[in-house]
C-alpha cells in the first residue's frame, strides 16, 4: 500500500509544481495578452 501512496503523492506534487511554473511564466509582466498588445500597437 505505501509504494502506491508515495507514488501518488509524488505524481500530484509534480503536477502541482508544473501548474505553478507554467502560470508563473505566463503571468510575467513582460508577457502581454493579445488585446493590450494590439491596443498598444494601434495607439502608436
PDB file of N, CA, C and O in Angstrom:
ATOM      1  N   UNK A   1       0.819  -1.199   0.000  1.00  0.00           N
ATOM      2  CA  UNK A   1       0.000   0.000   0.000  1.00  0.00           C
ATOM      3  C   UNK A   1       0.858   1.257   0.000  1.00  0.00           C
ATOM      4  O   UNK A   1       0.536   2.212  -0.706  1.00  0.00           O
ATOM      5  N   UNK A   2       1.929   1.283   0.763  1.00  0.00           N
ATOM      6  CA  UNK A   2       2.730   2.503   0.872  1.00  0.00           C
ATOM      7  C   UNK A   2       3.428   2.917  -0.422  1.00  0.00           C
ATOM      8  O   UNK A   2       3.533   4.114  -0.691  1.00  0.00           O
ATOM      9  N   UNK A   3       3.910   1.967  -1.234  1.00  0.00           N
ATOM     10  CA  UNK A   3       4.505   2.434  -2.510  1.00  0.00           C
ATOM     11  C   UNK A   3       3.501   3.162  -3.399  1.00  0.00           C
ATOM     12  O   UNK A   3       3.860   4.118  -4.088  1.00  0.00           O
ATOM     13  N   UNK A   4       2.263   2.722  -3.389  1.00  0.00           N
ATOM     14  CA  UNK A   4       1.239   3.407  -4.176  1.00  0.00           C
ATOM     15  C   UNK A   4       0.922   4.787  -3.638  1.00  0.00           C
ATOM     16  O   UNK A   4       0.701   5.721  -4.408  1.00  0.00           O
ATOM     17  N   UNK A   5       0.897   4.925  -2.309  1.00  0.00           N
ATOM     18  CA  UNK A   5       0.627   6.234  -1.693  1.00  0.00           C
ATOM     19  C   UNK A   5       1.767   7.196  -1.995  1.00  0.00           C
ATOM     20  O   UNK A   5       1.535   8.364  -2.306  1.00  0.00           O
ATOM     21  N   UNK A   6       2.998   6.705  -1.901  1.00  0.00           N
ATOM     22  CA  UNK A   6       4.165   7.556  -2.183  1.00  0.00           C
ATOM     23  C   UNK A   6       4.185   7.958  -3.651  1.00  0.00           C
ATOM     24  O   UNK A   6       4.466   9.111  -3.978  1.00  0.00           O
ATOM     25  N   UNK A   7       3.888   7.016  -4.529  1.00  0.00           N
ATOM     26  CA  UNK A   7       3.870   7.323  -5.965  1.00  0.00           C
ATOM     27  C   UNK A   7       2.772   8.329  -6.301  1.00  0.00           C
ATOM     28  O   UNK A   7       3.002   9.254  -7.080  1.00  0.00           O
ATOM     29  N   UNK A   8       1.601   8.162  -5.731  1.00  0.00           N
ATOM     30  CA  UNK A   8       0.510   9.112  -5.981  1.00  0.00           C
ATOM     31  C   UNK A   8       0.848  10.487  -5.419  1.00  0.00           C
ATOM     32  O   UNK A   8       0.518  11.500  -6.036  1.00  0.00           O
ATOM     33  N   UNK A   9       1.497  10.540  -4.265  1.00  0.00           N
ATOM     34  CA  UNK A   9       1.908  11.815  -3.682  1.00  0.00           C
ATOM     35  C   UNK A   9       2.937  12.524  -4.534  1.00  0.00           C
ATOM     36  O   UNK A   9       2.840  13.731  -4.756  1.00  0.00           O
ATOM     37  N   UNK A  10       3.931  11.776  -5.019  1.00  0.00           N
ATOM     38  CA  UNK A  10       4.943  12.386  -5.890  1.00  0.00           C
ATOM     39  C   UNK A  10       4.337  12.858  -7.208  1.00  0.00           C
ATOM     40  O   UNK A  10       4.704  13.914  -7.723  1.00  0.00           O
ATOM     41  N   UNK A  11       3.421  12.083  -7.747  1.00  0.00           N
ATOM     42  CA  UNK A  11       2.781  12.461  -9.004  1.00  0.00           C
ATOM     43  C   UNK A  11       1.968  13.736  -8.842  1.00  0.00           C
ATOM     44  O   UNK A  11       2.033  14.625  -9.690  1.00  0.00           O
ATOM     45  N   UNK A  12       1.199  13.832  -7.754  1.00  0.00           N
ATOM     46  CA  UNK A  12       0.407  15.043  -7.548  1.00  0.00           C
ATOM     47  C   UNK A  12       1.291  16.247  -7.236  1.00  0.00           C
ATOM     48  O   UNK A  12       0.956  17.369  -7.616  1.00  0.00           O
ATOM     49  N   UNK A  13       2.403  16.035  -6.557  1.00  0.00           N
ATOM     50  CA  UNK A  13       3.341  17.123  -6.299  1.00  0.00           C
ATOM     51  C   UNK A  13       3.958  17.633  -7.599  1.00  0.00           C
ATOM     52  O   UNK A  13       4.093  18.842  -7.789  1.00  0.00           O
ATOM     53  N   UNK A  14       4.329  16.727  -8.486  1.00  0.00           N
ATOM     54  CA  UNK A  14       4.901  17.143  -9.777  1.00  0.00           C
ATOM     55  C   UNK A  14       3.876  17.897 -10.615  1.00  0.00           C
ATOM     56  O   UNK A  14       4.220  18.883 -11.266  1.00  0.00           O
ATOM     57  N   UNK A  15       2.618  17.447 -10.611  1.00  0.00           N
ATOM     58  CA  UNK A  15       1.584  18.145 -11.374  1.00  0.00           C
ATOM     59  C   UNK A  15       1.319  19.537 -10.808  1.00  0.00           C
ATOM     60  O   UNK A  15       1.142  20.491 -11.565  1.00  0.00           O
ATOM     61  N   UNK A  16       1.290  19.657  -9.489  1.00  0.00           N
ATOM     62  CA  UNK A  16       1.049  20.963  -8.872  1.00  0.00           C
ATOM     63  C   UNK A  16       2.205  21.913  -9.146  1.00  0.00           C
ATOM     64  O   UNK A  16       1.983  23.093  -9.417  1.00  0.00           O
ATOM     65  N   UNK A  17       3.439  21.413  -9.078  1.00  0.00           N
ATOM     66  CA  UNK A  17       4.593  22.269  -9.336  1.00  0.00           C
ATOM     67  C   UNK A  17       4.634  22.689 -10.801  1.00  0.00           C
ATOM     68  O   UNK A  17       4.989  23.826 -11.111  1.00  0.00           O
ATOM     69  N   UNK A  18       4.272  21.776 -11.705  1.00  0.00           N
ATOM     70  CA  UNK A  18       4.237  22.110 -13.124  1.00  0.00           C
ATOM     71  C   UNK A  18       3.184  23.182 -13.392  1.00  0.00           C
ATOM     72  O   UNK A  18       3.416  24.091 -14.188  1.00  0.00           O
ATOM     73  N   UNK A  19       2.047  23.085 -12.744  1.00  0.00           N
ATOM     74  CA  UNK A  19       0.995  24.090 -12.907  1.00  0.00           C
ATOM     75  C   UNK A  19       1.469  25.450 -12.390  1.00  0.00           C
ATOM     76  O   UNK A  19       1.169  26.482 -12.991  1.00  0.00           O
ATOM     77  N   UNK A  20       2.201  25.452 -11.289  1.00  0.00           N
ATOM     78  CA  UNK A  20       2.715  26.703 -10.738  1.00  0.00           C
ATOM     79  C   UNK A  20       3.747  27.341 -11.659  1.00  0.00           C
ATOM     80  O   UNK A  20       3.703  28.553 -11.872  1.00  0.00           O
ATOM     81  N   UNK A  21       4.672  26.563 -12.211  1.00  0.00           N
ATOM     82  CA  UNK A  21       5.709  27.143 -13.066  1.00  0.00           C
ATOM     83  C   UNK A  21       5.135  27.676 -14.369  1.00  0.00           C
ATOM     84  O   UNK A  21       5.556  28.732 -14.841  1.00  0.00           O
ATOM     85  N   UNK A  22       4.187  26.967 -14.954  1.00  0.00           N
ATOM     86  CA  UNK A  22       3.578  27.444 -16.200  1.00  0.00           C
ATOM     87  C   UNK A  22       2.814  28.733 -15.948  1.00  0.00           C
ATOM     88  O   UNK A  22       2.890  29.664 -16.751  1.00  0.00           O
ATOM     89  N   UNK A  23       2.083  28.799 -14.848  1.00  0.00           N
ATOM     90  CA  UNK A  23       1.340  30.015 -14.509  1.00  0.00           C
ATOM     91  C   UNK A  23       2.293  31.170 -14.224  1.00  0.00           C
ATOM     92  O   UNK A  23       2.031  32.299 -14.640  1.00  0.00           O
ATOM     93  N   UNK A  24       3.375  30.912 -13.533  1.00  0.00           N
ATOM     94  CA  UNK A  24       4.341  31.964 -13.233  1.00  0.00           C
ATOM     95  C   UNK A  24       4.993  32.487 -14.509  1.00  0.00           C
ATOM     96  O   UNK A  24       5.272  33.682 -14.611  1.00  0.00           O
ATOM     97  N   UNK A  25       5.236  31.621 -15.472  1.00  0.00           N
ATOM     98  CA  UNK A  25       5.817  32.073 -16.732  1.00  0.00           C
ATOM     99  C   UNK A  25       4.814  32.873 -17.557  1.00  0.00           C
ATOM    100  O   UNK A  25       5.181  33.862 -18.191  1.00  0.00           O
ATOM    101  N   UNK A  26       3.557  32.453 -17.554  1.00  0.00           N
ATOM    102  CA  UNK A  26       2.558  33.146 -18.365  1.00  0.00           C
ATOM    103  C   UNK A  26       2.142  34.479 -17.765  1.00  0.00           C
ATOM    104  O   UNK A  26       1.753  35.384 -18.503  1.00  0.00           O
ATOM    105  N   UNK A  27       2.213  34.626 -16.454  1.00  0.00           N
ATOM    106  CA  UNK A  27       1.772  35.857 -15.810  1.00  0.00           C
ATOM    107  C   UNK A  27       2.926  36.820 -15.535  1.00  0.00           C
ATOM    108  O   UNK A  27       2.807  37.686 -14.668  1.00  0.00           O
ATOM    109  N   UNK A  28       4.013  36.687 -16.239  1.00  0.00           N
ATOM    110  CA  UNK A  28       5.136  37.586 -16.116  1.00  0.00           C
ATOM    111  C   UNK A  28       4.742  38.965 -16.644  1.00  0.00           C
ATOM    112  O   UNK A  28       3.908  39.061 -17.544  1.00  0.00           O
ATOM    113  N   UNK A  29       5.322  40.023 -16.103  1.00  0.00           N
ATOM    114  CA  UNK A  29       4.976  41.382 -16.529  1.00  0.00           C
ATOM    115  C   UNK A  29       5.365  41.649 -17.985  1.00  0.00           C
ATOM    116  O   UNK A  29       4.743  42.484 -18.642  1.00  0.00           O
ATOM    117  N   UNK A  30       6.373  40.963 -18.493  1.00  0.00           N
ATOM    118  CA  UNK A  30       6.812  41.185 -19.868  1.00  0.00           C
ATOM    119  C   UNK A  30       5.878  40.533 -20.883  1.00  0.00           C
ATOM    120  O   UNK A  30       5.828  40.953 -22.038  1.00  0.00           O
ATOM    121  N   UNK A  31       5.144  39.517 -20.463  1.00  0.00           N
ATOM    122  CA  UNK A  31       4.225  38.822 -21.369  1.00  0.00           C
ATOM    123  C   UNK A  31       2.885  39.540 -21.372  1.00  0.00           C
ATOM    124  O   UNK A  31       2.325  39.831 -20.315  1.00  0.00           O
ATOM    125  N   UNK A  32       2.381  39.820 -22.548  1.00  0.00           N
ATOM    126  CA  UNK A  32       1.095  40.500 -22.687  1.00  0.00           C
ATOM    127  C   UNK A  32       0.139  39.594 -23.438  1.00  0.00           C
ATOM    128  O   UNK A  32       0.549  38.770 -24.254  1.00  0.00           O
ATOM    129  N   UNK A  33      -1.136  39.760 -23.149  1.00  0.00           N
ATOM    130  CA  UNK A  33      -2.134  39.075 -23.956  1.00  0.00           C
ATOM    131  C   UNK A  33      -2.342  39.862 -25.244  1.00  0.00           C
ATOM    132  O   UNK A  33      -1.781  40.946 -25.405  1.00  0.00           O
ATOM    133  N   UNK A  34      -3.132  39.335 -26.148  1.00  0.00           N
ATOM    134  CA  UNK A  34      -3.271  39.973 -27.458  1.00  0.00           C
ATOM    135  C   UNK A  34      -3.997  41.309 -27.397  1.00  0.00           C
ATOM    136  O   UNK A  34      -3.645  42.212 -28.157  1.00  0.00           O
ATOM    137  N   UNK A  35      -4.979  41.480 -26.541  1.00  0.00           N
ATOM    138  CA  UNK A  35      -5.752  42.730 -26.526  1.00  0.00           C
ATOM    139  C   UNK A  35      -4.890  43.920 -26.092  1.00  0.00           C
ATOM    140  O   UNK A  35      -4.877  44.926 -26.801  1.00  0.00           O
ATOM    141  N   UNK A  36      -4.166  43.860 -24.960  1.00  0.00           N
ATOM    142  CA  UNK A  36      -3.312  45.007 -24.622  1.00  0.00           C
ATOM    143  C   UNK A  36      -2.193  45.225 -25.636  1.00  0.00           C
ATOM    144  O   UNK A  36      -1.809  46.364 -25.901  1.00  0.00           O
ATOM    145  N   UNK A  37      -1.672  44.149 -26.200  1.00  0.00           N
ATOM    146  CA  UNK A  37      -0.612  44.288 -27.188  1.00  0.00           C
ATOM    147  C   UNK A  37      -1.148  44.964 -28.446  1.00  0.00           C
ATOM    148  O   UNK A  37      -0.467  45.813 -29.020  1.00  0.00           O
ATOM    149  N   UNK A  38      -2.345  44.608 -28.884  1.00  0.00           N
ATOM    150  CA  UNK A  38      -2.931  45.225 -30.073  1.00  0.00           C
ATOM    151  C   UNK A  38      -3.266  46.692 -29.828  1.00  0.00           C
ATOM    152  O   UNK A  38      -3.048  47.525 -30.708  1.00  0.00           O
ATOM    153  N   UNK A  39      -3.789  47.022 -28.659  1.00  0.00           N
ATOM    154  CA  UNK A  39      -4.118  48.415 -28.398  1.00  0.00           C
ATOM    155  C   UNK A  39      -2.858  49.261 -28.278  1.00  0.00           C
ATOM    156  O   UNK A  39      -2.847  50.428 -28.669  1.00  0.00           O
ATOM    157  N   UNK A  40      -1.799  48.671 -27.738  1.00  0.00           N
ATOM    158  CA  UNK A  40      -0.535  49.401 -27.668  1.00  0.00           C
ATOM    159  C   UNK A  40       0.007  49.675 -29.062  1.00  0.00           C
ATOM    160  O   UNK A  40       0.537  50.757 -29.315  1.00  0.00           O
ATOM    161  N   UNK A  41      -0.116  48.718 -29.966  1.00  0.00           N
ATOM    162  CA  UNK A  41       0.369  48.917 -31.325  1.00  0.00           C
ATOM    163  C   UNK A  41      -0.504  49.899 -32.109  1.00  0.00           C
ATOM    164  O   UNK A  41       0.011  50.657 -32.932  1.00  0.00           O
ATOM    165  N   UNK A  42      -1.786  49.898 -31.871  1.00  0.00           N
ATOM    166  CA  UNK A  42      -2.678  50.771 -32.641  1.00  0.00           C
ATOM    167  C   UNK A  42      -2.593  52.229 -32.190  1.00  0.00           C
ATOM    168  O   UNK A  42      -2.943  53.126 -32.957  1.00  0.00           O
ATOM    169  N   UNK A  43      -2.140  52.482 -30.978  1.00  0.00           N
ATOM    170  CA  UNK A  43      -2.035  53.867 -30.496  1.00  0.00           C
ATOM    171  C   UNK A  43      -0.754  54.556 -30.945  1.00  0.00           C
ATOM    172  O   UNK A  43      -0.646  55.778 -30.839  1.00  0.00           O
ATOM    173  N   UNK A  44       0.211  53.806 -31.441  1.00  0.00           N
ATOM    174  CA  UNK A  44       1.478  54.428 -31.877  1.00  0.00           C
ATOM    175  C   UNK A  44       1.354  55.077 -33.210  1.00  0.00           C
ATOM    176  O   UNK A  44       2.325  55.641 -33.715  1.00  0.00           O
TER     177      UNK A  44
END
